[in-house]
């Protein structure tokens, strides 16, 4: 089903689960991980049977960010993947959801550390669940670095600017409860159950009309870059065709007949 030595891939029903799989390094980003992530996003978009994606981490951590040893020039391993980077120099930004947005909903299931590049990838996800002991933060300034994964642009659009600037400028850690309070994550659950909760949300999404789900997600992000007037016009342009789909007709029939709908992306 794909994947690499640092990125595990599995299917659970209509959900594709991508697991950052480098637990000995708290899932710090590596070249094999980035290649696997990008391939996972593409695979999900190309497979109409996949209706949602869950991103999580192995070994009780989500992602501790970039491998600083690699940044210091000690290599990231995965030399066999370097041709992929040469062929697509933007691959790492696509993998980190900076320059790529999957059309399927992406749900983050966070346990443990989700800091630096981990918090940056998080901002590219759509729905976010965290165990109560999870830790978030953008530590780059404490190391004389810049959070170039998109945080100076995205974070102030996702949480109030005062909180975004505090997170960016202090480099301090945030607990899961505090991250939820400022709006960075949506659910705080008992430790060890973030994946379970994320899969439950994915199951609810999977039961909905996939064409409608994808159109709604696209509309939300498209309109975020527009004025309200332009956004409303774009919403009609994208939304009206959904009413003419076979899925929409099936949804209406199923409601009238008091049965679960069977959607076929048509």
DOFIBA-117021 format. One record per residue (C-alpha): residue in one letter; residue number from 1; chain; z, x, y. Coordinates in nm, 4 decimals, always signed. Layout:
+----+-----+----+----------+----------+----------+
! aa !   i ! ch !       c3 !       c1 !       c2 !
+----+-----+----+----------+----------+----------+
!  a ! NUM !  A !        Z !        X !        Y !
...
+----+-----+----+----------+----------+----------+
This chain:
+----+-----+----+----------+----------+----------+
! aa !   i ! ch !       c3 !       c1 !       c2 !
+----+-----+----+----------+----------+----------+
!  x !   1 !  A !  +0.0000 !  +0.0000 !  +0.0000 !
!  x !   2 !  A !  -0.0278 !  +0.3004 !  +0.2253 !
!  x !   3 !  A !  +0.2509 !  +0.4806 !  +0.4057 !
!  x !   4 !  A !  +0.3382 !  +0.8494 !  +0.4220 !
!  x !   5 !  A !  +0.6306 !  +1.0672 !  +0.3183 !
!  x !   6 !  A !  +0.8145 !  +0.9562 !  +0.6349 !
!  x !   7 !  A !  +0.6952 !  +0.5932 !  +0.6597 !
!  x !   8 !  A !  +0.7470 !  +0.3429 !  +0.3787 !
!  x !   9 !  A !  +0.5396 !  +0.0248 !  +0.3564 !
!  x !  10 !  A !  +0.6125 !  -0.2864 !  +0.1555 !
!  x !  11 !  A !  +0.5165 !  -0.6527 !  +0.1512 !
!  x !  12 !  A !  +0.7585 !  -0.9410 !  +0.1329 !
!  x !  13 !  A !  +0.5559 !  -1.2593 !  +0.1290 !
!  x !  14 !  A !  +0.3525 !  -1.2739 !  +0.4484 !
!  x !  15 !  A !  +0.5629 !  -1.0043 !  +0.6151 !
!  x !  16 !  A !  +0.4755 !  -0.6354 !  +0.6234 !
!  x !  17 !  A !  +0.7871 !  -0.4145 !  +0.6378 !
!  x !  18 !  A !  +0.7460 !  -0.0703 !  +0.7932 !
!  x !  19 !  A !  +1.0446 !  +0.1572 !  +0.7309 !
!  x !  20 !  A !  +1.0976 !  +0.4809 !  +0.9227 !
!  x !  21 !  A !  +1.1916 !  +0.6970 !  +0.6273 !
!  x !  22 !  A !  +1.3411 !  +1.0287 !  +0.7295 !
!  x !  23 !  A !  +1.7121 !  +0.9524 !  +0.6929 !
!  x !  24 !  A !  +1.8215 !  +1.3183 !  +0.6782 !
!  x !  25 !  A !  +1.7055 !  +1.3466 !  +1.0421 !
!  x !  26 !  A !  +1.8170 !  +0.9974 !  +1.1494 !
!  x !  27 !  A !  +1.4497 !  +0.9050 !  +1.1317 !
!  x !  28 !  A !  +1.3491 !  +1.1360 !  +1.4148 !
!  x !  29 !  A !  +0.9781 !  +1.1080 !  +1.4834 !
!  x !  30 !  A !  +0.7482 !  +1.3352 !  +1.2844 !
!  x !  31 !  A !  +0.3729 !  +1.3603 !  +1.2508 !
!  x !  32 !  A !  +0.3718 !  +1.1909 !  +0.9070 !
!  x !  33 !  A !  +0.5852 !  +0.9114 !  +1.0510 !
!  x !  34 !  A !  +0.3558 !  +0.8586 !  +1.3491 !
!  x !  35 !  A !  +0.0433 !  +0.8526 !  +1.1327 !
!  x !  36 !  A !  +0.2078 !  +0.6072 !  +0.8935 !
!  x !  37 !  A !  +0.3196 !  +0.3831 !  +1.1786 !
!  x !  38 !  A !  -0.0242 !  +0.3650 !  +1.3321 !
!  x !  39 !  A !  -0.1846 !  +0.2936 !  +0.9966 !
!  x !  40 !  A !  +0.0733 !  +0.0203 !  +0.9395 !
!  x !  41 !  A !  -0.0044 !  -0.1554 !  +1.2675 !
!  x !  42 !  A !  -0.3770 !  -0.1436 !  +1.1891 !
!  x !  43 !  A !  -0.3279 !  -0.2654 !  +0.8313 !
!  x !  44 !  A !  -0.1246 !  -0.5634 !  +0.9518 !
!  x !  45 !  A !  -0.3872 !  -0.6601 !  +1.2086 !
!  x !  46 !  A !  -0.6706 !  -0.6357 !  +0.9567 !
!  x !  47 !  A !  -0.5023 !  -0.8405 !  +0.6825 !
!  x !  48 !  A !  -0.5092 !  -1.2133 !  +0.7577 !
!  x !  49 !  A !  -0.2495 !  -1.2741 !  +0.4859 !
!  x !  50 !  A !  +0.0071 !  -1.0821 !  +0.6920 !
!  x !  51 !  A !  +0.1641 !  -1.3020 !  +0.9569 !
!  x !  52 !  A !  +0.4494 !  -1.0859 !  +1.0828 !
!  x !  53 !  A !  +0.5755 !  -0.7275 !  +1.0830 !
!  x !  54 !  A !  +0.9313 !  -0.5988 !  +1.0533 !
!  x !  55 !  A !  +1.0079 !  -0.2469 !  +1.1739 !
!  x !  56 !  A !  +1.3276 !  -0.0864 !  +1.0466 !
!  x !  57 !  A !  +1.4782 !  +0.2477 !  +0.9491 !
!  x !  58 !  A !  +1.6167 !  +0.3982 !  +0.6305 !
!  x !  59 !  A !  +1.9642 !  +0.5380 !  +0.5713 !
!  x !  60 !  A !  +2.1559 !  +0.3374 !  +0.8295 !
!  x !  61 !  A !  +1.9602 !  +0.4559 !  +1.1339 !
!  x !  62 !  A !  +1.6591 !  +0.3235 !  +1.3211 !
!  x !  63 !  A !  +1.5179 !  +0.6240 !  +1.5084 !
!  x !  64 !  A !  +1.6838 !  +0.9130 !  +1.6910 !
!  x !  65 !  A !  +1.3716 !  +0.9866 !  +1.8949 !
!  x !  66 !  A !  +1.1445 !  +1.2872 !  +1.8957 !
!  x !  67 !  A !  +1.2293 !  +1.5808 !  +1.6714 !
!  x !  68 !  A !  +1.3570 !  +1.8252 !  +1.9357 !
!  x !  69 !  A !  +1.3129 !  +2.1187 !  +1.6991 !
!  x !  70 !  A !  +0.9449 !  +2.0335 !  +1.6925 !
!  x !  71 !  A !  +0.9378 !  +2.0054 !  +2.0694 !
!  x !  72 !  A !  +1.0869 !  +2.3549 !  +2.0858 !
!  x !  73 !  A !  +0.7877 !  +2.4828 !  +1.8903 !
!  x !  74 !  A !  +0.9223 !  +2.4848 !  +1.5360 !
!  x !  75 !  A !  +0.6631 !  +2.2409 !  +1.4042 !
!  x !  76 !  A !  +0.6745 !  +1.8820 !  +1.2890 !
!  x !  77 !  A !  +0.5493 !  +1.9317 !  +0.9352 !
!  x !  78 !  A !  +0.2741 !  +1.7185 !  +0.7935 !
!  x !  79 !  A !  -0.0001 !  +1.9712 !  +0.8604 !
!  x !  80 !  A !  -0.2305 !  +1.7642 !  +0.6409 !
!  x !  81 !  A !  -0.2306 !  +1.4974 !  +0.9128 !
!  x !  82 !  A !  -0.3348 !  +1.7197 !  +1.2014 !
!  x !  83 !  A !  -0.7005 !  +1.6295 !  +1.1559 !
!  x !  84 !  A !  -0.6029 !  +1.2693 !  +1.2295 !
!  x !  85 !  A !  -0.4507 !  +1.3761 !  +1.5593 !
!  x !  86 !  A !  -0.7563 !  +1.5812 !  +1.6465 !
!  x !  87 !  A !  -0.9816 !  +1.2867 !  +1.5706 !
!  x !  88 !  A !  -0.7642 !  +1.0518 !  +1.7800 !
!  x !  89 !  A !  -0.5511 !  +1.2356 !  +2.0396 !
!  x !  90 !  A !  -0.4009 !  +0.8996 !  +2.1391 !
!  x !  91 !  A !  -0.2733 !  +0.8252 !  +1.7880 !
!  x !  92 !  A !  +0.0922 !  +0.9074 !  +1.8611 !
!  x !  93 !  A !  +0.1005 !  +0.6704 !  +2.1605 !
!  x !  94 !  A !  -0.0578 !  +0.3957 !  +1.9525 !
!  x !  95 !  A !  +0.1988 !  +0.4579 !  +1.6794 !
!  x !  96 !  A !  +0.4824 !  +0.4242 !  +1.9324 !
!  x !  97 !  A !  +0.3338 !  +0.0960 !  +2.0620 !
!  x !  98 !  A !  +0.2648 !  +0.2523 !  +2.4009 !
!  x !  99 !  A !  -0.1134 !  +0.2192 !  +2.3809 !
!  x ! 100 !  A !  -0.1417 !  -0.0434 !  +2.1083 !
!  x ! 101 !  A !  -0.0090 !  -0.3961 !  +2.0695 !
!  x ! 102 !  A !  -0.0391 !  -0.5539 !  +1.7240 !
!  x ! 103 !  A !  -0.1637 !  -0.9128 !  +1.7337 !
!  x ! 104 !  A !  +0.1002 !  -1.0114 !  +1.4785 !
!  x ! 105 !  A !  +0.4643 !  -1.0524 !  +1.5950 !
!  x ! 106 !  A !  +0.6757 !  -0.7390 !  +1.5476 !
!  x ! 107 !  A !  +1.0475 !  -0.7797 !  +1.4763 !
!  x ! 108 !  A !  +1.2788 !  -0.4789 !  +1.5019 !
!  x ! 109 !  A !  +1.5726 !  -0.4558 !  +1.2601 !
!  x ! 110 !  A !  +1.8047 !  -0.1897 !  +1.3996 !
!  x ! 111 !  A !  +2.1002 !  -0.0206 !  +1.2335 !
!  x ! 112 !  A !  +2.2719 !  +0.2913 !  +1.3663 !
!  x ! 113 !  A !  +2.0965 !  +0.5138 !  +1.6168 !
!  x ! 114 !  A !  +1.8086 !  +0.3709 !  +1.8183 !
!  x ! 115 !  A !  +1.7947 !  +0.6226 !  +2.1000 !
!  x ! 116 !  A !  +1.5428 !  +0.8145 !  +2.3123 !
!  x ! 117 !  A !  +1.2047 !  +0.7595 !  +2.1427 !
!  x ! 118 !  A !  +1.3697 !  +0.4966 !  +1.9241 !
!  x ! 119 !  A !  +1.4578 !  +0.2864 !  +2.2287 !
!  x ! 120 !  A !  +1.1058 !  +0.3470 !  +2.3584 !
!  x ! 121 !  A !  +0.9417 !  +0.2167 !  +2.0403 !
!  x ! 122 !  A !  +1.1835 !  -0.0777 !  +2.0524 !
!  x ! 123 !  A !  +1.0357 !  -0.1845 !  +2.3862 !
!  x ! 124 !  A !  +0.6990 !  -0.2320 !  +2.2151 !
!  x ! 125 !  A !  +0.8448 !  -0.4834 !  +1.9679 !
!  x ! 126 !  A !  +0.8625 !  -0.8582 !  +2.0280 !
!  x ! 127 !  A !  +1.1934 !  -0.9722 !  +1.8759 !
!  x ! 128 !  A !  +1.4947 !  -0.7451 !  +1.8236 !
!  x ! 129 !  A !  +1.7933 !  -0.7651 !  +1.5902 !
!  x ! 130 !  A !  +2.0721 !  -0.5053 !  +1.5677 !
!  x ! 131 !  A !  +2.3783 !  -0.4382 !  +1.3582 !
!  x ! 132 !  A !  +2.6958 !  -0.4422 !  +1.5645 !
!  x ! 133 !  A !  +2.7481 !  -0.0653 !  +1.5337 !
!  x ! 134 !  A !  +2.3962 !  +0.0207 !  +1.6537 !
!  x ! 135 !  A !  +2.3614 !  +0.2598 !  +1.9475 !
!  x ! 136 !  A !  +2.0882 !  +0.2472 !  +2.2100 !
!  x ! 137 !  A !  +1.9978 !  +0.4681 !  +2.5024 !
!  x ! 138 !  A !  +1.7424 !  +0.6828 !  +2.6781 !
!  x ! 139 !  A !  +1.8952 !  +1.0308 !  +2.6687 !
!  x ! 140 !  A !  +1.5963 !  +1.2222 !  +2.8068 !
!  x ! 141 !  A !  +1.7340 !  +1.3002 !  +3.1538 !
!  x ! 142 !  A !  +2.0445 !  +1.4601 !  +2.9989 !
!  x ! 143 !  A !  +1.8118 !  +1.7093 !  +2.8328 !
!  x ! 144 !  A !  +1.5941 !  +1.7649 !  +3.1386 !
!  x ! 145 !  A !  +1.3172 !  +1.5525 !  +2.9887 !
!  x ! 146 !  A !  +1.1220 !  +1.2431 !  +3.0915 !
!  x ! 147 !  A !  +1.1069 !  +0.9231 !  +2.8795 !
!  x ! 148 !  A !  +0.7291 !  +0.9290 !  +2.8679 !
!  x ! 149 !  A !  +0.6986 !  +0.6689 !  +2.5927 !
!  x ! 150 !  A !  +0.6704 !  +0.3963 !  +2.8554 !
!  x ! 151 !  A !  +1.0310 !  +0.3242 !  +2.9511 !
!  x ! 152 !  A !  +1.0025 !  +0.3742 !  +3.3280 !
!  x ! 153 !  A !  +0.7345 !  +0.1038 !  +3.3265 !
!  x ! 154 !  A !  +0.8445 !  -0.1334 !  +3.0512 !
!  x ! 155 !  A !  +1.2215 !  -0.1345 !  +3.0734 !
!  x ! 156 !  A !  +1.2435 !  -0.2751 !  +3.4307 !
!  x ! 157 !  A !  +1.0073 !  -0.5532 !  +3.3199 !
!  x ! 158 !  A !  +1.2209 !  -0.6414 !  +3.0190 !
!  x ! 159 !  A !  +1.5743 !  -0.6223 !  +3.1598 !
!  x ! 160 !  A !  +1.7097 !  -0.6459 !  +3.5183 !
!  x ! 161 !  A !  +1.6116 !  -0.3416 !  +3.7244 !
!  x ! 162 !  A !  +1.9695 !  -0.2395 !  +3.7971 !
!  x ! 163 !  A !  +2.0414 !  -0.2156 !  +3.4234 !
!  x ! 164 !  A !  +1.7112 !  -0.0437 !  +3.3549 !
!  x ! 165 !  A !  +1.7767 !  +0.2219 !  +3.6168 !
!  x ! 166 !  A !  +2.1309 !  +0.2777 !  +3.4944 !
!  x ! 167 !  A !  +2.0056 !  +0.3297 !  +3.1411 !
!  x ! 168 !  A !  +1.7246 !  +0.5592 !  +3.2551 !
!  x ! 169 !  A !  +1.9235 !  +0.7650 !  +3.5078 !
!  x ! 170 !  A !  +2.2569 !  +0.8113 !  +3.3298 !
!  x ! 171 !  A !  +2.1293 !  +0.8855 !  +2.9799 !
!  x ! 172 !  A !  +2.4423 !  +0.7241 !  +2.8392 !
!  x ! 173 !  A !  +2.4720 !  +0.5377 !  +2.5084 !
!  x ! 174 !  A !  +2.4850 !  +0.1587 !  +2.4916 !
!  x ! 175 !  A !  +2.6520 !  -0.0420 !  +2.2177 !
!  x ! 176 !  A !  +2.4693 !  -0.3279 !  +2.0510 !
!  x ! 177 !  A !  +2.6828 !  -0.5797 !  +2.2397 !
!  x ! 178 !  A !  +2.6046 !  -0.4184 !  +2.5733 !
!  x ! 179 !  A !  +2.2351 !  -0.3957 !  +2.4848 !
!  x ! 180 !  A !  +2.2405 !  -0.7685 !  +2.4090 !
!  x ! 181 !  A !  +2.4278 !  -0.8430 !  +2.7311 !
!  x ! 182 !  A !  +2.1570 !  -0.6760 !  +2.9426 !
!  x ! 183 !  A !  +1.8793 !  -0.8420 !  +2.7403 !
!  x ! 184 !  A !  +1.7399 !  -0.5429 !  +2.5504 !
!  x ! 185 !  A !  +1.8032 !  -0.7072 !  +2.2120 !
!  x ! 186 !  A !  +1.8289 !  -1.0683 !  +2.1081 !
!  x ! 187 !  A !  +2.0675 !  -1.0751 !  +1.8104 !
!  x ! 188 !  A !  +2.3776 !  -0.8776 !  +1.7120 !
!  x ! 189 !  A !  +2.4679 !  -0.9212 !  +1.3453 !
!  x ! 190 !  A !  +2.7185 !  -0.7634 !  +1.1050 !
!  x ! 191 !  A !  +2.6321 !  -0.4073 !  +1.0089 !
!  x ! 192 !  A !  +2.3907 !  -0.3864 !  +0.7196 !
!  x ! 193 !  A !  +2.2379 !  -0.7307 !  +0.7788 !
!  x ! 194 !  A !  +1.9836 !  -0.6604 !  +1.0534 !
!  x ! 195 !  A !  +1.6935 !  -0.6500 !  +0.8080 !
!  x ! 196 !  A !  +1.8063 !  -0.9727 !  +0.6443 !
!  x ! 197 !  A !  +1.8173 !  -1.1467 !  +0.9833 !
!  x ! 198 !  A !  +1.4808 !  -1.0021 !  +1.0867 !
!  x ! 199 !  A !  +1.3206 !  -1.1250 !  +0.7637 !
!  x ! 200 !  A !  +1.4694 !  -1.4698 !  +0.8196 !
!  x ! 201 !  A !  +1.3094 !  -1.4823 !  +1.1653 !
!  x ! 202 !  A !  +0.9839 !  -1.3540 !  +1.0169 !
!  x ! 203 !  A !  +0.9963 !  -1.6337 !  +0.7602 !
!  x ! 204 !  A !  +1.0250 !  -1.8917 !  +1.0379 !
!  x ! 205 !  A !  +0.7246 !  -1.7365 !  +1.2136 !
!  x ! 206 !  A !  +0.5263 !  -1.7208 !  +0.8894 !
!  x ! 207 !  A !  +0.5714 !  -2.0956 !  +0.8423 !
!  x ! 208 !  A !  +0.3944 !  -2.1635 !  +1.1730 !
!  x ! 209 !  A !  +0.0229 !  -2.1757 !  +1.2428 !
!  x ! 210 !  A !  -0.0935 !  -1.8121 !  +1.2513 !
!  x ! 211 !  A !  -0.3734 !  -1.8725 !  +1.5026 !
!  x ! 212 !  A !  -0.1276 !  -2.0467 !  +1.7320 !
!  x ! 213 !  A !  +0.1337 !  -1.7722 !  +1.6897 !
!  x ! 214 !  A !  -0.1122 !  -1.4959 !  +1.7718 !
!  x ! 215 !  A !  -0.2503 !  -1.6855 !  +2.0712 !
!  x ! 216 !  A !  +0.0995 !  -1.7522 !  +2.2074 !
!  x ! 217 !  A !  +0.1968 !  -1.3862 !  +2.1768 !
!  x ! 218 !  A !  -0.1258 !  -1.2731 !  +2.3439 !
!  x ! 219 !  A !  -0.0793 !  -1.5249 !  +2.6258 !
!  x ! 220 !  A !  +0.2755 !  -1.4133 !  +2.7005 !
!  x ! 221 !  A !  +0.1741 !  -1.0480 !  +2.7408 !
!  x ! 222 !  A !  -0.1492 !  -1.1275 !  +2.9236 !
!  x ! 223 !  A !  +0.0221 !  -1.3525 !  +3.1767 !
!  x ! 224 !  A !  +0.2963 !  -1.0964 !  +3.2416 !
!  x ! 225 !  A !  +0.0394 !  -0.8872 !  +3.4292 !
!  x ! 226 !  A !  -0.0860 !  -1.1813 !  +3.6412 !
!  x ! 227 !  A !  +0.0218 !  -1.4065 !  +3.9216 !
!  x ! 228 !  A !  +0.1582 !  -1.7444 !  +3.8086 !
!  x ! 229 !  A !  -0.1647 !  -1.9170 !  +3.9137 !
!  x ! 230 !  A !  -0.3849 !  -1.6729 !  +3.7237 !
!  x ! 231 !  A !  -0.1502 !  -1.6781 !  +3.4265 !
!  x ! 232 !  A !  -0.1621 !  -2.0559 !  +3.3993 !
!  x ! 233 !  A !  -0.5421 !  -2.0500 !  +3.4129 !
!  x ! 234 !  A !  -0.5536 !  -1.7831 !  +3.1426 !
!  x ! 235 !  A !  -0.3099 !  -1.9829 !  +2.9298 !
!  x ! 236 !  A !  -0.5420 !  -2.2856 !  +2.9321 !
!  x ! 237 !  A !  -0.8393 !  -2.0700 !  +2.8431 !
!  x ! 238 !  A !  -0.6580 !  -1.9204 !  +2.5479 !
!  x ! 239 !  A !  -0.4589 !  -2.2260 !  +2.4413 !
!  x ! 240 !  A !  -0.7080 !  -2.5144 !  +2.4500 !
!  x ! 241 !  A !  -0.9264 !  -2.3804 !  +2.1645 !
!  x ! 242 !  A !  -0.6230 !  -2.3834 !  +1.9342 !
!  x ! 243 !  A !  -0.6210 !  -2.7640 !  +1.9474 !
!  x ! 244 !  A !  -0.9672 !  -2.7696 !  +1.7887 !
!  x ! 245 !  A !  -0.8708 !  -2.5602 !  +1.4866 !
!  x ! 246 !  A !  -0.8288 !  -2.6908 !  +1.1338 !
!  x ! 247 !  A !  -0.4740 !  -2.5545 !  +1.1437 !
!  x ! 248 !  A !  -0.3900 !  -2.7770 !  +1.4399 !
!  x ! 249 !  A !  -0.5255 !  -3.0817 !  +1.2580 !
!  x ! 250 !  A !  -0.3310 !  -2.9841 !  +0.9452 !
!  x ! 251 !  A !  -0.0140 !  -2.9484 !  +1.1489 !
!  x ! 252 !  A !  -0.0542 !  -3.3000 !  +1.2896 !
!  x ! 253 !  A !  -0.1275 !  -3.4499 !  +0.9471 !
!  x ! 254 !  A !  +0.1678 !  -3.2734 !  +0.7893 !
!  x ! 255 !  A !  +0.3992 !  -3.3996 !  +1.0633 !
!  x ! 256 !  A !  +0.2776 !  -3.7563 !  +1.0141 !
!  x ! 257 !  A !  +0.3110 !  -3.7261 !  +0.6370 !
!  x ! 258 !  A !  +0.6529 !  -3.5610 !  +0.6628 !
!  x ! 259 !  A !  +0.5546 !  -3.2573 !  +0.4554 !
!  x ! 260 !  A !  +0.5305 !  -2.8816 !  +0.5182 !
!  x ! 261 !  A !  +0.1918 !  -2.7840 !  +0.6640 !
!  x ! 262 !  A !  -0.0443 !  -2.5506 !  +0.4812 !
!  x ! 263 !  A !  -0.2141 !  -2.3299 !  +0.7384 !
!  x ! 264 !  A !  -0.5307 !  -2.1385 !  +0.6515 !
!  x ! 265 !  A !  -0.6216 !  -1.9564 !  +0.9747 !
!  x ! 266 !  A !  -0.9099 !  -2.1917 !  +1.0374 !
+----+-----+----+----------+----------+----------+
